[in-house]
Amino acid sequence: MAIILPILLLSGILFVAYGLYKSFWSVELLILFLVNGFIVAFYISFTTQRTLNKFIKSFSEEMESIKKGDFTILLDREKYSLIKFIVSPINVILSDIRRLIENFFSLSMSMVQVSKQVMNSSEQVSASVSEVAKTVDEIAKGASDQAQEAQQGVIIVDKLSEQINYVFNTYKEVALQTSKIDELNSLGQTAVNILRNRSIENSSASSKIFAVIENLTGTIQKISSFVESIENIADQTNMLALNAAIEAARAGEAGKGFAIVAEEVRVLADQSRKSTEEIYNLVESIEEESKAAILSMEVMKKASDDQNEAVNQTERAFRDIADALTGIVKQINEVNEAINKMQSDKNEVIAAIENISSVSQQTAASSEEVAATTETQLAVIDEMKNAAENLRQHVYKLNDELKKYKLR
C-alpha cells in the first residue's frame, strides 16, 4: 500500500505535466510543477508509510499477545478502521474462545473435585471393606476356634462332672467335720464358762487379800507411830535420869540411894530405846514387805484383769466360731443344692455345646464365602481408585495447560 500510492501519485503528476507541456507551458513552469509534485508525492508517501507501520506493529503485538494466551484483548474498530470489516468477526471468535476456555477450566476443576471425592470415597469404602474383611476373617477364625472349643468343652464338662462328684463327696466329709467342730465348740464354751467363774473367784480372793494387806500396812504404820512415841519417852526418861544423877551427886551421901535409882532408870531407859529401835527396824522391814506384797497384789490384780479380759475374748471367739459354723452349715447346704442343680444341668450344657459347635461350623463356612466376596470388592474398589487418580492427574495436566491463558 505504501509503494502503490506514491507510484499512482507520480503517474498522475507526469500525466498532468505532459498535458500542460502540450498546452504550450514553458519548460521552466513544467520543471517547477514536477518538483512540487514530487515533493508532495514524497510527503504523502512518507506519512502513509509511517501510519501503516504503526498499524502493522500494533496489530502484530496484539496478535502476539493472543498467541501467548492473553484472551482479554479485543480489537478496537476505530484503531483498526482499515480492516474494520474483519475486526468484529475476530472479536467474536476471541470472545467465544475465551468463554470456551473458561467453561473448560471450570469443568476441569469440577472434575478434580469429583475425582478427589471419588478417591476419598474409594479409600473410605476400601478401609471399611478391609475392616469388614478383617472382621469376617476374625469371625471365621473365631467360629472355627469356637467349634474346636465346643468339642473341648464337652470333654471339660465330662471332667467337670467327675469333679462335681468329688466335690459332693468332699462336701459330705466337710459337713461331718463341721458337726464335730460344733460339738468341740460347745465343749470349749463350757470350759470357758468354768474358767471365767474360776477367774471371778480368784479376783475376789485377790481383792480380799489386797484389803487385808492394806489393813496390815495401816496397823504397821500405827505401830511405827507408837514405837516412835516410846522412843521419845525413853529419850526423855534418859534425860530425866541423867538430871537426877547430877542432883544426887550434889546431895552427897544423902542422895546416894536416889543416884542408884536414877542409874537404874537410865539403864532401863537405854534398854527401852534399844528395844524400840529393834521394834522400829522390825516394823520398817515388815512395812517394806507389805509394800512389796501390795505391789505383787497389784501385779496379780492386773494379771487377773488381763486373764478375765482374755477369758471374755475367748468366750466371744467361741461365740463367733459358733455363728460362723452356723453360716458355714447354711452355705454347705446351699452348695449341696447347687451341686444337685449342676448335676441336672450337665446334660443340657453338653447338648447346648454340641449345638454351638454345629452353628460355629456353619458360621465359619459362611464367613469364608463373605471373605472371598469382600476380596473381589476390594479389587474393584482399587481399580476405581486408580482410575480416579489417573483422571485427576490428567485434569491437573490439562489445568496446567489452561493456566497459560489469560482470561480476566
Buried (B, 14 or more C-beta within 10 A) or exposed (E): EBEEBBEEBBEEBEEEBEEBBEEEBEEEEBEEBBEEBBEEBEEEBEEBBEEBEEBEEBBEEBEEBBEEBBBEBBBEEEBBEEEEEEBEEBBEEBEEBBEEBBEBBEEBEEBBEBBEEBBEBBEEBBEEBBEBBEBBBEBBEBBBEBBEBBBEBBEEBEEBBEEBEEBBEEBEEBBEEBEEBBEEBEEBBEEBEEBBEEBEEBBEEBEEBBEEBBEBBEEBEEBBEEBEEBBEBBBEBBEBBBEBBEEBEEEEEEBEEBBEEBBEBBEBBBEBBEBBEEBBEEBEEBBEBBEEBBEEBEEBBEEBEEBBEEBEEBBEBBEEBBEEBEEBBEEBEEBBEEBEEBEEEBEEBBEBBBEBBEBBBEBBEBBBEBBEEBEEBBEEBEEBBEBBBEBBEEBBEBBEEBEEBBBE
